[in-house]
Amino acid sequence: MRKYFCPKCKGETFEEVLADVTVTYRIINTSDGPDYDEQTSCEGGYVARIQCESCGHIVLDTGDKPVTSLEELAPILETVGAYRDE
């Protein structure tokens, strides 16, 4: 199995960062007053970048633009040697 990691900190988890997204949360009454319950919707937006969850390093493609799709992530990490076979 091939494992990919951040080329900066070696962290093994990445996150997709979205921009221009509308997110709504239900607000409920509790004994302490109003509080957030669960996310009820997430609409619109686009993937702005994929980055390391640990250090925030933004993964860039060969044109120095942020990687924005999961399909791009592994090939780009392979070009910089940020993987190991286990």
N, C-alpha and C positions, 0 to 999 in steps of 0.2 A: 504494500500500500504506500502511495506517495503522500507525504505530509508537507504542507506548505507553511511558511512562517514569514513574519515581518523581516525584511532585510535590515532594519534598524535595530530592533530590540529582541528579535527571535520569538516574539509572541505568536501563538498559533491560532488566534481568533481575530477575525476581521468584522467590520460593521459597514453596512450600507447607509450612507447619509443622504436623506431626502431633502429637497428644497421646495418651497411653495406648496406645502401640503396643508390641507384643512383637516384638523383632528378635533373630534368632539368627545367629551366625557360626560357621563351622567353624574349629576350632583344629587346626593340623597341626604335626608335628615338622619342624624345620629344623636345619641345622648349628649354629645359634645357640640352639637350644632351641625351646620351643613358640612359635608365632606365629599370628596371625589369617590365615585364607585368604579365603574368600568368604562373602558374606551368603547364608544358606541359607533363611531365611524371614522374612516380615514379616506380622504378623497383627493384626487388631483396630485399635482407635484411631479417631480422627476428625480432621478438619482443624480445627485451632484458629484458624488465620489464614493470610492471604497477606501477605507482606512483601517489601520491597525486598531483593534479595540483597546489594547494596552497602552500604547504610547501616542496614538493619533497620527502616526506617519501615513501620509497620503500616498497610495500606490499610483505611480505615473506610468503611462504607456511610453512607447519609444519616441513619441513626439512631445514628451513632457506635459501631456494633458492627463488629468485624473482618469483612472480606470472607472468606468461607470456600469459595467455589467459583469455578472458572475462568469460568463463565457470568456471574458478577456483576462480574468484574474490569474488563473493557473499558467497560461502561456507567458504572461508578463513576469510572474514570479520565477518561472523556469529560466527566462533569459538572464536574470540577475543571480541565479544560483540559490534562490531562497526556498529550497525544498530538500527533503531527504527521503530515501526509500527505506521502508522498514519491513 
